[in-house]
């Protein structure tokens, strides 16, 4: 069995679904079910004995310790995190509590469990921490992409909290010997992506006839990674990664945000044209840039390819088409996640623009 934390969120739920499609090894899924965690993401696993779901917080040391003692997982994969930069700008407290304090408490519970394991199980145990390329800061247009040796220079409360969690994971390995692995990924996209992030927000707003809010000039560059490729990379790192090492996971797809928006509009023009015959690009609206907006991220993913033989299977063209089709086919999921607390937060922070 493996323990997955944050397994009802976007990347976590995709990983759980992908894992159980590839393997019969059971998953113990611990998720706090905040606004971005959704049991409906996992509805296809209802009644599946291989999936054990527990609602709870990684910061609840007693709960985590009990789960570890009862289920004795051979690995822990930590997806649990607050992850939206805009939310961290408006209120950083949750990010500090979950990403830093929560990771610390999870590490301590896992360390206690690991120390109690028989020698052979202790040697085989792994703690895999899922992080982000945002910890590295921002790149100039002509700078080389981030490698695993790049200095940490986080620029938002979110990325600073994730950088702190990465440092804690490293310290628990070097101080206590905990067998850890860390992955730093580029921007993910795909099914079940919560519609406050760029790609799902553009799809959802376009279909609703709302403005497509683009920060500043829209020339912020990101490397885009299809979530299914990210899942396969994590499986590979867990299987064969060297203990104590960090692996950057990227999609080899650097594009400015404005080009992403135009691509989505073109796909929707093809797959779900507007009733008035106008292109979806007429809905694009440039809005004031957010504070401290990093200009460019880019991942050099040669280490994971060289050492573990992993490369993404999807191009951006294939991945974004799959993503748009998924959102077109799952309007009920979108309607559900856009209700309640999510809508209230968007209206309060974005004055309805999003």
Steps between C-alpha positions, in 0.01 A plus 500: 500500500600861443378809687408800283439834668289758319357227283168672432656810346589557136836324467442264793171362368647453155788310659269274704286421195808439288665283767197272536462476123859375481523290817300303753709635788256674738503875570430659836382850406518777763346834402371792705234580236554874490342700215731334244456141621205319345383146575316508168840485326525148641139386448607229255673330795187476714475145628858418391671327793838612370418863588469599866403865546548688827405865547768663711790743526868418450557728800305262724796301628288259702278413205794453263683283754193281549452458124865408452489246783176344378570483125883481494550660157829438323509861374347841560440736206432852623281709270325686783553875457337836459602585146344815352726806485213750496354349817840518669525870417160574651560282805816302574399340832358179350813459289726526802288256700458234231817525294747561781350393834301219339805364317704514822237306694459248219876445488512443876217247490658321205842498668355335809329237287812439292721451806265231631505296181697176472837552333398373154182711494691802626753466219226480235287786638475832311357847568437682171435873527328669203607862451508773237737684267385828658747449785777595257364851437481672162713473186594765247393424140841364394606330824556122511213294639490398866716202588502319832806707599326835452490715815165541671364854453124486571308819428147435631366385836397176329842424351674605822287253697576221252872585509488469878332160475767382254771606744330313782485182292870534414588563866306194624704291256839642588436525874286194568572279199137493385502360142349789308451594135392843373348597167467859376249522217399767252141624452258208480176492301239236423182339640365608841703824494337743741368798297696776670815413303567638152402215268177380666401859577528595132295199390228551760472878451498469123210256506312721748539808279713675764819703450824305470721690751866510397750656740696792355626444147458123527863437411583311819660174386432162659597141424182291472483137615198276437393356834505141371866543410568638846340190653719269294809698606412464869447126458842473338675707768337293773609182324861585418596846629816530707430570867561861596488623141281764335354453152360782289195395298406712199304477181752665263218741409594862569226740389380848596165513677339700220586225249342242731181707507495532120550124462207430732283748310586334169413155634168625635428669167541157344332281763230727647455814284330806643136537401568841343782369283758728661838356605557448873795739483255792515455411868868555588542777755840620623488580874745653745794269564528332838771611746841338452389301195792279389578560136626158391535145627670225302596148609807313383378141533813330367596344834183290531536396136868414537474312832151353487412495130189718539367745241149645462276308261275795416582803292320819592279463192382152601472580870305823464254339258435221751456759774251717309299193402493383863358832620243501219390152607488577875290813536333350808836473678580862415162619629552318828848635575400854406231515765513611863825611659688506170259749343500717812880513501525584130247781532679643801853486361449553127191722502334247269768516229584131545 
